[in-house]
Amino acid sequence: MMSKLSKLFLSVNAALIASGSLAYADEQATKSDDGKLERIMVTAQKRVQNAQEVPMSISALKSDDLQAMGAAGDDIRFMSSRIPSLNIESSFGRTFPRFYIRGMGNTDFDLNSSQPVSLVVDDVVQENAILKGYPIFDLERVEVLRGPQGSLFGRNTTAGIIKLETKKPTQEFSAYAKASYGTYNTINMEGAVGGGLTDTVSARLSVLDQHRDDWVDNKAPGFEANNQAEGYNDRAARLQVLWQPNSDFNALLNAHYRNLDGTPRVFRANIIKAGTNDLVDGFDRDTVYQDAASRAEQSVKTHGGSAKLEYNLGDYTLTSITGYESAEAFSHGDIDGGYGAAYLPYMGPGFIPYTSESADGLPDHSQWTQELRLSSNELGRLDYQVGLFYFDESLDIDSFNYDENGLQNGYAYQKQDTKAWAAFGSLDYDLTDDFKLTAGVRYSHDKKDFVAQRLVSPAGAGATDKLYADPSDGQISWDLSGIYSLDSDTNIYGRVAKGFRAPSIQGRLLFGDDVTVANSETMYSGELGIKSDILDNRGRVNFDVFYYQLQDQQLTAVGGGVNYNRLINADKSEGYGFELDSQFAVTENLLVTAGVSYNHTEIKDDQLAIAACGGGCTVTDPLDADGNALINGNSLPQAPRWTANITANYSYPLAVGELFVFTDWAYRSKVSFFLYESKEFESKYLLEGGLRAGYRWSSGGHDYEVAAYGRNITDTTRVTGAIDFNNLTGFVNEPRIIGVEFKASFF
């Protein structure tokens, strides 16, 4: 079986290299037939390169690991802490993920928020947060590039990039179908089929269908209902067509869509014990107390496409990438997470003396991107690439508020048009056979036109005039790195880089009267690292240390007594730490990976003060004369000092087939949820583990696999986020899911 698979993967990769479309490992298998580790090929510098020869901190998750970790149908958050220095969280649930690399991210929950971590799928940036929640399926690999990526990828990449590479069409026929069933009637079905349609055209169709029943009971007096929250139906599909009429030209066309229908993230009032960060006594994750749970809903529809055209001009390759994305979204929830009113006496768990029920919608959104790039084809000591990039986004946002009876009593809107363009260049120069220098530079210009207005006020403040903002900025970003080969198995590298995030706008006017604009943030970063293959290529250890400094960092002051966000700039923030990634083929049948990272982050602005919680939390920061929290010296929100991960994959061959066991564990230390620090809004450490065990075999030229799986197998319960304008309201991590799975692969 393994010999047949190896030949197939080699032929697939050869076809993709010829078409210029290779963007993943040169072997699907992690180990070669002799048990040694295979090379990992990445496109971090928009060229196919051995990851060990790329002068930056980069980690990857391959297809098999992604499928095992996502066995329960989890969204992209399952990758959190499974790569060093990566944290992912969301207050929306299966959509609107918020990414943090080396402690840098954005806690903003508005649909117009910008993030310093960019998500790039098949060379197309996914700018709006709703686009970033597209499901993970039929992927070849995920690459995480840490540190500023402003030269080749542009603005809004100060913290780094997450690159998703899907499986591409080939002339070789392949197909798979997978189905699983687990706790809460969790159903995860996916499959793909691909191959040659003619001698010059190949295609691949990938589909996904995920479901979970509502499983959280509502026990608020007068609103009792079983199984009222946390369910979803999530469907997605992707069609790719590759046309290669000759060896000098290929065109890869991509069309995709998603349709999510479910309930939003469940907020839970009064779940944090006052004066501590413990859950209250008797907390039950299967139960909520809400007076608006019956009206909660969440829907997301996205669709898009791209065309990647490559022309081989001999010494050069001309690449054109055109992308289009569109999204519609609506999320309506019980934001206070409880029930009650000011005129009622205390009535038990979940009671609050006021109500907050709201919704946000994205009725209209479109994004166009165009990249044109000219790259040299291994000319010798000097290779380079130059290019142009254009970005055009338009979005409308609606915000609604509702009274205690669910009747709409507030409405505001935002509209924004963004246009950006850039010119960039990068070169690689071999100073000697052992030392290579890489340098890149980019000029980016960003302009936004924004208008917002409140038409109906839930607080009786009346309508506002139309409020406008039109920030623009142009910046140069750059990077310079060198990598030196100590020997055939060991490389040391250094990198310095500058990145920038374009100006951001926040105009949530339901409870506010102004629009806030954050100026551009700039980041200077340096790192030193070593990449080594050891133990006769049976081990791989990569290690780096880094330091960065942010000027005018964009921060979001969330909440502070009202459902309202404000953008601010901190004079300076800094971070430093280290990252270690390792893999070991302990035996021919046992592969172990381990990673760890340390991230120290600190805000440095002795005048910066923000409004703190409005729900009785215990603020530990000093306060200014107005009662606002002084946040100088605080760590960045959702920035754990430590993350660690480990996996072990063991197989035991039988006469026919093999038994296998895969386990993965991810740890992150405590985090603060907001810019200010308090006893209640600081999460405890989180340790979650997964297990998958089963049997795989071949029959009739096909491969089969049956397995049992568990996610969060210890059923750990932790508060992972909070709402800071009412009564110690928070939300918790995903529950334990146990299930069975069957997969069939056809060649």
Beta strands, then each sheet from edge to edge (+ up, - down):
strand 1: 41-42
strand 2: 49-50
strand 3: 58-62
strand 4: 86-89
strand 5: 98-101
strand 6: 117-121
strand 7: 124-126
strand 8: 139-146
strand 9: 160-166
strand 10: 174-182
strand 11: 186-196
strand 12: 201-212
strand 13: 216-218
strand 14: 225-229
strand 15: 232-246
strand 16: 249-262
strand 17: 287-288
strand 18: 297-312
strand 19: 316-334
strand 20: 357-376
strand 21: 382-402
strand 22: 408-430
strand 23: 435-456
strand 24: 467-469
strand 25: 472-487
strand 26: 490-501
strand 27: 504-506
strand 28: 516-518
strand 29: 521-534
strand 30: 539-558
strand 31: 565-587
strand 32: 590-604
strand 33: 609-610
strand 34: 629-630
strand 35: 642-653
strand 36: 658-668
strand 37: 671-672
strand 38: 682-683
strand 39: 686-699
strand 40: 702-711
strand 41: 719-723
strand 42: 729-732
strand 43: 737-746
sheet 1: 1+ 2-
sheet 2: 3+ 8- 9+ 6+ 7-
sheet 3: 4+ 5-
sheet 4: 24+ 23- 22+ 21- 20+ 19- 18+ 16- 15+ 12- 11+ 10- 43+ 40- 39+ 36- 35+ 32- 31+ 30- 29+ 26- 25+
sheet 5: 14+ 13- 17-
sheet 6: 27+ 28-
sheet 7: 33+ 34-
sheet 8: 37+ 38-
sheet 9: 41+ 42-
end
